[in-house]
Amino acid sequence: MRKLVIINQKGGEAKTTTSRNISEILALKGLKTLVIDMDPQGNLTTNFDINKREVKTLFDVFNREVDINDVIIEKTENLSIIPNNIKMAKANMQFAGHPNWARLLRKSLKELDKKYDYIIMDCPPALDFSTYNALNAATEIIVTLQAEENSLEGISDLMDTIEEVRDDNEALKICGVVITRFKSNTNLHKGFKGVLDNYFGEAMFKTVIRDNIKVAEANQSHKSVLEYDKESNGAKDYSLLVEEIIIRN
């Protein structure tokens, strides 16, 4: 089973959109997929048209109030989600004294090892309790970035955190870095794509996610872009990205 963290500590880098769409496409390929909303804001949960106020979450699992299987919501035959809500914001204080606070998710996911082909974790834009738990539980990382200079802010801190987590999770590796909201008709984006290609080298995915209004419209409609408009550039780009992810196994 592959466990992928979608991450960037900066907001607005399309982490949730990427998590939503790659999980949907993996499921459509017949791969059993679980997507986990790790962000207390619960945007991914809302995107799946789930009322986040009325659900049990990993916070309840970590408190030993429910089993992890009890918080999984099946959306289609091959796609399920673990939702999240604002309760998870309490986790930093609630579990601060727990000796294994950063390994709670890893321990919980062991029950699911034979149940899924892929687990996708959508992280918050912060290096906090949720992100550390996701990194400790993951096998691979996907970094989302826009082709703009300020997108590199905090990347060195993120890379330092990844190295720190590797002391405890030696299997953790970078699957790839993907550019999102790419405007191919602007010199700014084309130029900075070259900067990112040089910075990350072979870690860069060949696929870029082009800026496409259909992606935003799909989010607004609580659908994946493939469901919303399978002929759109967004649907084509995310489908190509998933092919690359599968190949990089």
N, C-alpha and C positions, 0 to 999 in steps of 0.2 A: 504494500500500500504506500502511495506517495502522499505526503502531507506538505502542502504548499502554503507558505505565508505570503500574502500580498501586503507589501509594506512600503511606507515612506513616512518619516516623522513630520513631514510638511503636509498641511491640508491642501485640498484642491488638486490632487494629482491623479484622480480617477481610480483610487483603490477600490472603492465600493462598486463602481461601475464595472471594473475589470473582474472583480470577484463574481459578480452577478452573471456576467456574460460567459466567462470561461467555464463556470460550473454548469450553466445551462447547456453549453455546447458539448462538454464532456458527457453529460447525461444523455444527450441526444445520440451520442455515439455508442450508447449501450454500456457505458462505464458507470458503475455505482458510485455516486458522488454525494458527499456531505459538505455543505458550506456552513461555516461557523461565523456568526457575527460577533466579533470580539470588541466592537466599539460600543461603549455605553450610550452613545447617541442613537443607536439602533436604526441607522439609515438603511442598512441592508435588509433588516427585518421588515421595515416599512415598504421597501421595494418589492418584497415578496407578498405584499398586501396582507400582512399579519398585524393585528393590533398588539403592539408591543407592551401595552399596559396590562394585558391579561395573560401573559405567558410566564412559564417558569424558564429560568436561564441557568447558565453555568454558575452564576452566583449561588443559586439554590443547591446545585450539585456540590460545589466546594464547601457549602455549609452542612452537607450531608442530610439535607432535607428531602432530596429526591435522587433517584438513580439517573445516570446520564441518558439512558434509553428513554426516560420519561420526558425529557425536554426536546427530543428530536421530533420535528414536524415533517411528515412526508408530503412533498408537493406533487411529485410525479413518480412513476415507477422507479426511476433511477436517480431522482434528485430529492434530497432532504436538507433541512436547515435546522441549526440550533440558533434560536433567536436571542436577542439581547435587549436590555433596557437600562434605564438610569440607575438601577440598583447596583450594577457593576461598578459604578463610580465610587462606591463605598469600599471596594475591594482593597485599595491601597492601605487603608486604615484597618479594615477588618482582619486582614491576614498578615499584617506587618510582622507580627511575632511568630508566625508559623515557621518552623525550621525549614520546611520545603516549599515555601510560598511560590517559588518560581517553577515548581515542577507539578503543581496541582493538576494542570490540564494534561500533561504527559501521562500521569497516572490514570486519569479518568478515561483517556482515549484508548488505553490498552484493551478495554472491553470491546472495542470496535475494530480491532486489527483485521479480522477476517470478514467484516461486514461490508467494507467499501473498497473501491479501487483508488479513489481520490478523496482527500479531505482538503478543502480550501478554507483558509482562515483570513478574514478581512480585518486588518488591524486598525486601531485608532491612530490619529496623527500625533503620537506621543510615545516616548520610550518609558512606558509605565507598567503596572502590574499585568495588564492584559497582553501587552506586546512581549514582555519577557516570557510569559507563560506560553504564548504562541511560538516564539522562537525556540524555547526548550522542547516543545512537543513536535516541532517540524522536522522534515528531512531536507526541505529546500525552500529557497527564498526567491520571490519575484519582486523586483523593485519597479515601481511605476514613476515616471518622470515626464514633465513637459520639457520641450526644447527651448527653455528659457534660463537665463543665468541664475535667477533666484531659486531655481529648482535644485541646484547643487548645494544650497545652504543646508547644513546639517547632515550632509551625506557622510562626511568624515566621522561624525559622532555615531551615525548609524553603523558604519563599518567597524568602528571600535566596539560597539555593543555586540555586533555579530561575532567578532573575535572573542570577546569576553564569554559569550554564551557557549562558544565552541569548546571551552574548557570543560563544560558539563555535557554538551551535546556534540560529540565529535563527528557525527554523521551529517551535521548541518552544512549545506553547500548552497551556493548561489546558482539557481536554475537560469536566471537571466534578468536583464534590465530592458524594460519596454517603454518607448516614448508614446505618450498619449496626447490627444488633442493637437495633433501635428498639422500645421498649415503649410503644405508643400509649395504654396504660391508666394510665400514670404521669404525674403533673404535672411531675415532674423532667424527663423526656425531652421532653414536649410543650413545656415552657418553654424548654429549651435548644435545641430545634430552631429556635425563633424567633430565638434569639441567633445560631445558625449561618446562618440565612437572611439576617439583617441583615449579618453579617460577610462572607459570600461573594457575596451578591446573585444575579445571573443565573447564576453558576457552579454553584449548587446544582442537582443533579438533582431533578426533581419526585418521582421514585420514591425511596422509602426501603425498606431491607431490614429487614423486621420480625424481631424476635427469634422464632425458630422452632426447636423441638427437632429437626425433621426435617433441618435443615441440619447440626446437630452429628452426628446419626445417620448422615447421608450421608457426612460426613467420616470417621467411624469405620469405615464400610463401604468406604472408598476409592472412592466414587462421587460424581458430581455430584448435587445435590439433584433435578434433573430426572429423572435415571436412577432415583433412590431412591424418589421420590414426586412424580410430575408434578402432582398436585392440591394439593400443600402450598403454604402461603403463601410459603415460601422459593423454590419453583420459579416461582410466579407473579411474585414481586417481581423476581427476577433476569431473568426473561423481559422484564418491562417495562423494566428498566434497560437491557438490550441494545437494545431498540427506541429508547430515548432516545440511546444511544451512536451508533447508526447514523444517526439523524436529525441529530445534531450534526456530521456529517462536513463 
